[in-house]
Every structure is written in C-alpha cells, then in structure tokens.
C-alpha cells in the first residue's frame, strides 16, 4: 500500500527533525497533498492513526492534511486551468499541449512540537 510507505517516511522524517531539535513528543503534523498526487488522504489518515498509537514520538498527535489545487498550463494559448475539471485538454483552445504546473506534490508543511511542561513551582 502506497499510503503506508508515505506514513513510514513521514514518521522517519519526524524522528530526524525531533532528534535535531531535542523534541521528545510531536504535537501535530500538517501535510500538503496535491490534488493529483495520487495519495488517498483517507488511507493516509488510517495509516497514521495506526502508527501513532505504536510510536512514542507521535502518540496521539493529529495529522492535518491540506489539499493543494492542481493547475495545468496550456502552451498553445498560455492559459492555466483546473486540472481536476478538464484533465489534459485545454478548455480554452482544445489543445492537448499542456503540462501540470502544480498539484502533484506531497510535503510536510508543518510540525508542531509538544514542548515539555515546566514543572510547577511553589510560590
Ligand atoms: Zn489552450
């Protein structure tokens, strides 16, 4: 399963970032997923929920997913349009000479560290 591999990769990256920054617990993670990246976000969340209960670093941390709109550029008329609505054929001029500008990406946008609580001090 593709999504399983992604989650493993994300957790590996989190571990590296956590070590570099002396973070022992992740509070939340935000991912950016392109509309046509092929990633199934429901499966991604399912995998995340499975792993986060088995890993001390991310235990209980929510995964937020932001979808990036896919945009295609037409080289014939030099216009852009929504990829999901029209696919590879330009809706303005009917040309197939188009390419994807964005919407194929997948990245970790934000990692929120859960900072250790200061021990309460007696006044
Ligand atoms: Zn066009």
Backbone and ligand atoms as CSV (ligand in chain L), in Angstrom:
chain,resi,resn,atom,element,x,y,z
A,1,UNK,N,N,0.849,-1.212,0.000
A,1,UNK,CA,C,0.000,0.000,0.000
A,1,UNK,C,C,0.884,1.263,0.000
A,2,UNK,N,N,0.635,2.116,-0.940
A,2,UNK,CA,C,1.375,3.352,-1.142
A,2,UNK,C,C,1.357,4.245,0.112
A,3,UNK,N,N,0.172,4.412,0.683
A,3,UNK,CA,C,-0.002,5.325,1.811
A,3,UNK,C,C,0.795,4.873,3.039
A,4,UNK,N,N,0.893,3.561,3.201
A,4,UNK,CA,C,1.667,3.012,4.320
A,4,UNK,C,C,3.117,3.474,4.233
A,5,UNK,N,N,3.674,3.386,3.031
A,5,UNK,CA,C,5.057,3.806,2.799
A,5,UNK,C,C,5.231,5.294,3.081
A,6,UNK,N,N,4.237,6.085,2.701
A,6,UNK,CA,C,4.305,7.536,2.927
A,6,UNK,C,C,4.340,7.839,4.420
A,7,UNK,N,N,3.453,7.173,5.150
A,7,UNK,CA,C,3.389,7.424,6.597
A,7,UNK,C,C,4.704,7.020,7.266
A,8,UNK,N,N,5.252,5.893,6.842
A,8,UNK,CA,C,6.541,5.458,7.400
A,8,UNK,C,C,7.621,6.496,7.113
A,9,UNK,N,N,7.587,7.009,5.896
A,9,UNK,CA,C,8.560,8.030,5.504
A,9,UNK,C,C,8.372,9.302,6.337
A,10,UNK,N,N,7.129,9.704,6.530
A,10,UNK,CA,C,6.834,10.908,7.319
A,10,UNK,C,C,7.339,10.737,8.750
A,11,UNK,N,N,7.065,9.571,9.323
A,11,UNK,CA,C,7.482,9.341,10.714
A,11,UNK,C,C,9.007,9.314,10.826
A,12,UNK,N,N,9.661,8.758,9.818
A,12,UNK,CA,C,11.125,8.742,9.798
A,12,UNK,C,C,11.668,10.179,9.769
A,13,UNK,N,N,11.053,11.009,8.941
A,13,UNK,CA,C,11.447,12.415,8.846
A,13,UNK,C,C,11.206,13.132,10.173
A,14,UNK,N,N,10.068,12.856,10.784
A,14,UNK,CA,C,9.738,13.479,12.079
A,14,UNK,C,C,10.781,13.114,13.126
A,15,UNK,N,N,11.205,11.845,13.080
A,15,UNK,CA,C,12.184,11.377,14.050
A,15,UNK,C,C,13.507,12.142,13.893
A,16,UNK,N,N,13.895,12.353,12.640
A,16,UNK,CA,C,15.137,13.092,12.371
A,16,UNK,C,C,15.033,14.540,12.873
A,17,UNK,N,N,13.892,15.157,12.545
A,17,UNK,CA,C,13.682,16.546,12.962
A,17,UNK,C,C,13.639,16.643,14.488
A,18,UNK,N,N,12.975,15.679,15.106
A,18,UNK,CA,C,12.854,15.669,16.569
A,18,UNK,C,C,14.217,15.534,17.232
A,19,UNK,N,N,15.050,14.664,16.670
A,19,UNK,CA,C,16.387,14.476,17.242
A,19,UNK,C,C,17.234,15.736,17.122
A,20,UNK,N,N,17.126,16.365,15.958
A,20,UNK,CA,C,17.903,17.595,15.737
A,20,UNK,C,C,17.497,18.706,16.688
A,21,UNK,N,N,16.233,18.708,17.073
A,21,UNK,CA,C,15.717,19.802,17.881
A,21,UNK,C,C,15.407,19.404,19.325
A,22,UNK,N,N,15.884,18.248,19.720
A,22,UNK,CA,C,15.659,17.750,21.084
A,22,UNK,C,C,14.176,17.726,21.457
A,23,UNK,N,N,13.360,17.314,20.512
A,23,UNK,CA,C,11.928,17.199,20.767
A,23,UNK,C,C,11.617,15.738,21.081
A,24,UNK,N,N,10.863,15.519,22.144
A,24,UNK,CA,C,10.565,14.139,22.524
A,24,UNK,C,C,9.152,13.729,22.141
A,25,UNK,N,N,8.351,14.732,21.814
A,25,UNK,CA,C,6.959,14.437,21.500
A,25,UNK,C,C,6.471,15.420,20.442
A,26,UNK,N,N,5.804,14.875,19.411
A,26,UNK,CA,C,5.232,15.713,18.362
A,26,UNK,C,C,3.779,16.031,18.731
A,27,UNK,N,N,3.403,17.315,18.619
A,27,UNK,CA,C,2.043,17.732,18.956
A,27,UNK,C,C,1.071,17.496,17.822
A,28,UNK,N,N,1.466,17.906,16.604
A,28,UNK,CA,C,0.636,17.670,15.429
A,28,UNK,C,C,1.495,17.807,14.174
A,29,UNK,N,N,0.976,17.261,13.086
A,29,UNK,CA,C,1.693,17.310,11.814
A,29,UNK,C,C,0.722,17.774,10.731
A,30,UNK,N,N,1.197,18.685,9.870
A,30,UNK,CA,C,0.382,19.135,8.752
A,30,UNK,C,C,1.072,18.749,7.449
A,31,UNK,N,N,0.332,18.070,6.586
A,31,UNK,CA,C,0.867,17.673,5.286
A,31,UNK,C,C,0.162,18.452,4.191
A,32,UNK,N,N,0.906,18.726,3.140
A,32,UNK,CA,C,0.317,19.319,1.942
A,32,UNK,C,C,0.287,18.244,0.871
A,33,UNK,N,N,-0.894,18.002,0.346
A,33,UNK,CA,C,-1.043,16.943,-0.646
A,33,UNK,C,C,-1.698,17.525,-1.896
A,34,UNK,N,N,-1.022,17.381,-3.023
A,34,UNK,CA,C,-1.567,17.855,-4.291
A,34,UNK,C,C,-2.784,17.047,-4.702
A,35,UNK,N,N,-3.730,17.722,-5.354
A,35,UNK,CA,C,-4.981,17.079,-5.782
A,35,UNK,C,C,-4.756,15.865,-6.678
A,36,UNK,N,N,-3.719,15.919,-7.492
A,36,UNK,CA,C,-3.481,14.814,-8.424
A,36,UNK,C,C,-2.191,14.059,-8.079
A,37,UNK,N,N,-1.827,14.095,-6.803
A,37,UNK,CA,C,-0.623,13.386,-6.373
A,37,UNK,C,C,-0.871,11.879,-6.293
A,38,UNK,N,N,-2.142,11.482,-6.312
A,38,UNK,CA,C,-2.473,10.064,-6.253
A,38,UNK,C,C,-2.545,9.533,-4.837
A,39,UNK,N,N,-2.316,10.412,-3.864
A,39,UNK,CA,C,-2.379,9.990,-2.469
A,39,UNK,C,C,-3.836,10.006,-2.007
A,40,UNK,N,N,-4.262,8.909,-1.416
A,40,UNK,CA,C,-5.630,8.826,-0.909
A,40,UNK,C,C,-5.598,9.256,0.552
A,41,UNK,N,N,-6.135,10.441,0.808
A,41,UNK,CA,C,-5.961,11.041,2.128
A,41,UNK,C,C,-6.631,10.223,3.242
A,42,UNK,N,N,-7.766,9.592,2.957
A,42,UNK,CA,C,-8.436,8.780,3.988
A,42,UNK,C,C,-7.528,7.635,4.426
A,43,UNK,N,N,-6.875,7.012,3.460
A,43,UNK,CA,C,-5.978,5.897,3.777
A,43,UNK,C,C,-4.753,6.396,4.525
A,44,UNK,N,N,-4.327,7.590,4.159
A,44,UNK,CA,C,-3.175,8.189,4.823
A,44,UNK,C,C,-3.479,8.393,6.308
A,45,UNK,N,N,-4.673,8.911,6.586
A,45,UNK,CA,C,-5.080,9.148,7.972
A,45,UNK,C,C,-5.230,7.824,8.719
A,46,UNK,N,N,-5.796,6.817,8.061
A,46,UNK,CA,C,-5.928,5.492,8.685
A,46,UNK,C,C,-4.568,4.934,9.090
A,47,UNK,N,N,-3.610,5.026,8.166
A,47,UNK,CA,C,-2.258,4.528,8.442
A,47,UNK,C,C,-1.620,5.310,9.584
A,48,UNK,N,N,-1.815,6.617,9.528
A,48,UNK,CA,C,-1.261,7.473,10.576
A,48,UNK,C,C,-1.830,7.079,11.937
A,49,UNK,N,N,-3.144,6.893,11.986
A,49,UNK,CA,C,-3.793,6.548,13.244
A,49,UNK,C,C,-3.294,5.211,13.789
A,50,UNK,N,N,-2.956,4.314,12.876
A,50,UNK,CA,C,-2.412,3.023,13.279
A,50,UNK,C,C,-1.026,3.205,13.906
A,51,UNK,N,N,-0.170,3.957,13.225
A,51,UNK,CA,C,1.213,4.107,13.678
A,51,UNK,C,C,1.351,4.994,14.913
A,52,UNK,N,N,0.506,5.992,14.993
A,52,UNK,CA,C,0.703,6.946,16.092
A,52,UNK,C,C,0.426,6.310,17.455
A,53,UNK,N,N,-0.332,5.208,17.475
A,53,UNK,CA,C,-0.575,4.534,18.746
A,53,UNK,C,C,0.579,3.613,19.117
A,54,UNK,N,N,1.504,3.425,18.178
A,54,UNK,CA,C,2.609,2.492,18.399
A,54,UNK,C,C,3.959,3.179,18.466
A,55,UNK,N,N,3.932,4.485,18.457
A,55,UNK,CA,C,5.185,5.223,18.431
A,55,UNK,C,C,5.131,6.350,19.446
A,56,UNK,N,N,6.056,6.303,20.390
A,56,UNK,CA,C,6.041,7.262,21.495
A,56,UNK,C,C,6.156,8.712,21.014
A,57,UNK,N,N,6.928,8.903,19.962
A,57,UNK,CA,C,7.169,10.261,19.456
A,57,UNK,C,C,5.884,10.952,18.980
A,58,UNK,N,N,5.010,10.212,18.325
A,58,UNK,CA,C,3.821,10.821,17.723
A,58,UNK,C,C,2.523,10.353,18.375
A,59,UNK,N,N,2.634,9.734,19.532
A,59,UNK,CA,C,1.442,9.171,20.168
A,59,UNK,C,C,0.349,10.218,20.348
A,60,UNK,N,N,-0.819,9.919,19.785
A,60,UNK,CA,C,-1.973,10.793,19.942
A,60,UNK,C,C,-1.951,12.063,19.099
A,61,UNK,N,N,-0.885,12.269,18.323
A,61,UNK,CA,C,-0.782,13.515,17.543
A,61,UNK,C,C,-1.709,13.477,16.326
A,62,UNK,N,N,-2.500,14.527,16.129
A,62,UNK,CA,C,-3.371,14.556,14.954
A,62,UNK,C,C,-2.591,14.866,13.673
A,63,UNK,N,N,-3.075,14.313,12.583
A,63,UNK,CA,C,-2.496,14.578,11.263
A,63,UNK,C,C,-3.468,15.477,10.504
A,64,UNK,N,N,-2.983,16.653,10.104
A,64,UNK,CA,C,-3.816,17.558,9.316
A,64,UNK,C,C,-3.360,17.494,7.866
A,65,UNK,N,N,-4.323,17.470,6.965
A,65,UNK,CA,C,-3.970,17.405,5.545
A,65,UNK,C,C,-4.580,18.596,4.822
A,66,UNK,N,N,-3.713,19.328,4.107
A,66,UNK,CA,C,-4.188,20.442,3.295
A,66,UNK,C,C,-4.054,20.043,1.827
A,67,UNK,N,N,-5.129,20.195,1.097
A,67,UNK,CA,C,-5.117,19.820,-0.311
A,67,UNK,C,C,-4.706,21.015,-1.165
A,68,UNK,N,N,-3.750,20.780,-2.059
A,68,UNK,CA,C,-3.314,21.828,-2.977
A,68,UNK,C,C,-4.023,21.627,-4.313
A,69,UNK,N,N,-4.642,22.689,-4.791
A,69,UNK,CA,C,-5.353,22.617,-6.067
A,69,UNK,C,C,-4.369,22.352,-7.215
A,70,UNK,N,N,-4.768,21.447,-8.091
A,70,UNK,CA,C,-3.939,21.142,-9.255
A,70,UNK,C,C,-4.237,22.121,-10.381
A,71,UNK,N,N,-3.181,22.649,-11.005
A,71,UNK,CA,C,-3.323,23.618,-12.090
A,71,UNK,C,C,-2.496,23.168,-13.291
A,72,UNK,N,N,-3.113,23.219,-14.463
A,72,UNK,CA,C,-2.427,22.848,-15.700
A,72,UNK,C,C,-2.224,24.088,-16.567
A,73,UNK,N,N,-1.090,24.124,-17.240
A,73,UNK,CA,C,-0.762,25.237,-18.130
A,73,UNK,C,C,-0.831,24.763,-19.580
A,74,UNK,N,N,-1.463,25.581,-20.434
A,74,UNK,CA,C,-1.566,25.250,-21.853
A,74,UNK,C,C,-0.503,26.029,-22.621
A,75,UNK,N,N,0.366,25.331,-23.321
A,75,UNK,CA,C,1.433,26.016,-24.054
A,75,UNK,C,C,0.914,26.643,-25.348
A,76,UNK,N,N,-0.228,26.178,-25.822
A,76,UNK,CA,C,-0.789,26.715,-27.068
A,76,UNK,C,C,-1.377,28.120,-26.859
A,77,UNK,N,N,-2.188,28.302,-25.827
A,77,UNK,CA,C,-2.811,29.612,-25.600
A,77,UNK,C,C,-2.292,30.296,-24.333
A,78,UNK,N,N,-1.391,29.626,-23.640
A,78,UNK,CA,C,-0.732,30.178,-22.450
A,78,UNK,C,C,-1.692,30.556,-21.331
A,79,UNK,N,N,-2.751,29.762,-21.206
A,79,UNK,CA,C,-3.666,29.970,-20.086
A,79,UNK,C,C,-3.520,28.815,-19.103
A,80,UNK,N,N,-3.987,29.040,-17.890
A,80,UNK,CA,C,-3.983,27.969,-16.897
A,80,UNK,C,C,-5.421,27.603,-16.552
A,81,UNK,N,N,-5.620,26.366,-16.126
A,81,UNK,CA,C,-6.964,25.919,-15.747
A,81,UNK,C,C,-6.864,24.821,-14.690
A,82,UNK,N,N,-7.996,24.537,-14.057
A,82,UNK,CA,C,-8.040,23.497,-13.022
A,82,UNK,C,C,-7.935,22.116,-13.657
A,83,UNK,N,N,-6.917,21.386,-13.269
A,83,UNK,CA,C,-6.645,20.062,-13.831
A,83,UNK,C,C,-7.782,19.081,-13.581
A,84,UNK,N,N,-8.327,19.130,-12.369
A,84,UNK,CA,C,-9.352,18.155,-12.000
A,84,UNK,C,C,-10.601,18.304,-12.873
A,85,UNK,N,N,-10.910,19.533,-13.275
A,85,UNK,CA,C,-12.108,19.767,-14.086
A,85,UNK,C,C,-11.932,19.382,-15.548
A,86,UNK,N,N,-10.721,19.559,-16.074
A,86,UNK,CA,C,-10.558,19.433,-17.526
A,86,UNK,C,C,-9.491,18.447,-17.986
A,87,UNK,N,N,-8.706,17.909,-17.078
A,87,UNK,CA,C,-7.682,16.940,-17.475
A,87,UNK,C,C,-6.618,17.555,-18.358
A,88,UNK,N,N,-6.221,16.829,-19.405
A,88,UNK,CA,C,-5.091,17.271,-20.227
A,88,UNK,C,C,-5.489,18.160,-21.395
A,89,UNK,N,N,-6.793,18.249,-21.675
A,89,UNK,CA,C,-7.216,19.039,-22.828
A,89,UNK,C,C,-7.615,20.437,-22.364
A,90,UNK,N,N,-6.986,21.435,-22.960
A,90,UNK,CA,C,-7.249,22.825,-22.585
A,90,UNK,C,C,-8.700,23.200,-22.882
A,91,UNK,N,N,-9.436,23.731,-21.877
A,91,UNK,CA,C,-10.842,24.106,-22.093
A,91,UNK,C,C,-10.990,25.386,-22.916
A,92,UNK,N,N,-9.914,26.145,-23.082
A,92,UNK,CA,C,-9.984,27.414,-23.816
A,92,UNK,C,C,-9.771,27.216,-25.311
A,93,UNK,N,N,-8.783,26.377,-25.682
A,93,UNK,CA,C,-8.462,26.249,-27.093
A,93,UNK,C,C,-8.496,24.802,-27.592
A,94,UNK,N,N,-8.719,23.850,-26.687
A,94,UNK,CA,C,-8.834,22.451,-27.104
A,94,UNK,C,C,-7.508,21.758,-27.362
A,95,UNK,N,N,-6.420,22.434,-27.076
A,95,UNK,CA,C,-5.108,21.845,-27.304
A,95,UNK,C,C,-4.776,20.794,-26.249
A,96,UNK,N,N,-3.981,19.821,-26.654
A,96,UNK,CA,C,-3.500,18.822,-25.707
A,96,UNK,C,C,-2.070,19.098,-25.294
A,97,UNK,N,N,-1.538,20.225,-25.770
A,97,UNK,CA,C,-0.158,20.607,-25.435
A,97,UNK,C,C,-0.140,21.312,-24.086
A,98,UNK,N,N,-0.331,20.525,-23.053
A,98,UNK,CA,C,-0.451,21.103,-21.721
A,98,UNK,C,C,0.466,20.369,-20.750
A,99,UNK,N,N,0.796,21.031,-19.677
A,99,UNK,CA,C,1.522,20.324,-18.622
A,99,UNK,C,C,1.103,20.796,-17.233
A,100,UNK,N,N,1.312,19.927,-16.292
A,100,UNK,CA,C,0.893,20.198,-14.927
A,100,UNK,C,C,1.835,21.209,-14.273
A,101,UNK,N,N,1.269,22.311,-13.801
A,101,UNK,CA,C,2.072,23.316,-13.103
A,101,UNK,C,C,2.276,22.927,-11.648
A,102,UNK,N,N,1.191,22.556,-10.996
A,102,UNK,CA,C,1.282,22.105,-9.606
A,102,UNK,C,C,0.089,21.212,-9.283
A,103,UNK,N,N,0.202,20.497,-8.181
A,103,UNK,CA,C,-0.882,19.605,-7.780
A,103,UNK,C,C,-0.394,18.182,-7.617
A,104,UNK,N,N,0.893,17.989,-7.907
A,104,UNK,CA,C,1.477,16.651,-7.856
A,104,UNK,C,C,2.355,16.464,-6.624
A,105,UNK,N,N,2.416,17.488,-5.779
A,105,UNK,CA,C,3.387,17.457,-4.700
A,105,UNK,C,C,2.850,16.808,-3.432
A,106,UNK,N,N,3.781,16.471,-2.627
A,106,UNK,CA,C,3.465,15.926,-1.319
A,106,UNK,C,C,4.575,16.375,-0.385
A,107,UNK,N,N,4.234,17.108,0.645
A,107,UNK,CA,C,5.295,17.516,1.563
A,107,UNK,C,C,4.781,17.744,2.973
A,108,UNK,N,N,5.706,17.728,3.900
A,108,UNK,CA,C,5.388,18.043,5.289
A,108,UNK,C,C,5.436,19.554,5.414
A,109,UNK,N,N,4.301,20.153,5.708
A,109,UNK,CA,C,4.239,21.604,5.756
A,109,UNK,C,C,4.647,22.126,7.123
A,110,UNK,N,N,4.157,21.471,8.150
A,110,UNK,CA,C,4.401,21.988,9.486
A,110,UNK,C,C,4.461,20.856,10.507
A,111,UNK,N,N,5.391,20.978,11.407
A,111,UNK,CA,C,5.496,20.034,12.514
A,111,UNK,C,C,5.412,20.841,13.795
A,112,UNK,N,N,4.463,20.475,14.614
A,112,UNK,CA,C,4.312,21.185,15.873
A,112,UNK,C,C,4.878,20.314,16.986
A,113,UNK,N,N,5.839,20.841,17.686
A,113,UNK,CA,C,6.438,20.092,18.787
A,113,UNK,C,C,5.620,20.288,20.048
A,114,UNK,N,N,5.464,19.211,20.764
A,114,UNK,CA,C,4.821,19.329,22.056
A,114,UNK,C,C,5.929,19.587,23.054
A,115,UNK,N,N,6.005,20.788,23.562
A,115,UNK,CA,C,7.115,21.135,24.440
A,115,UNK,C,C,6.873,20.612,25.847
A,116,UNK,N,N,7.966,20.230,26.456
A,116,UNK,CA,C,7.872,19.679,27.812
A,116,UNK,C,C,7.336,20.747,28.762
A,117,UNK,N,N,6.447,20.328,29.626
A,117,UNK,CA,C,5.869,21.266,30.594
A,117,UNK,C,C,6.906,21.611,31.649
A,118,UNK,N,N,6.973,22.885,31.960
A,118,UNK,CA,C,7.833,23.291,33.079
A,118,UNK,C,C,7.209,22.760,34.359
A,119,UNK,N,N,8.026,22.212,35.236
A,119,UNK,CA,C,7.430,21.754,36.498
A,119,UNK,C,C,6.852,22.933,37.275
A,120,UNK,N,N,5.680,22.741,37.803
A,120,UNK,CA,C,5.024,23.822,38.541
A,120,UNK,C,C,5.847,24.180,39.769
A,121,UNK,N,N,6.014,25.478,39.954
A,121,UNK,CA,C,6.833,25.917,41.089
A,121,UNK,C,C,5.943,26.442,42.210
A,122,UNK,N,N,6.363,26.164,43.391
A,122,UNK,CA,C,5.636,26.700,44.568
A,122,UNK,C,C,6.002,28.170,44.700
A,123,UNK,N,N,5.017,29.003,44.920
A,123,UNK,CA,C,5.315,30.424,45.102
A,123,UNK,C,C,5.827,30.683,46.505
L,1,ZN,ZN,ZN,-5.185,26.387,-24.592
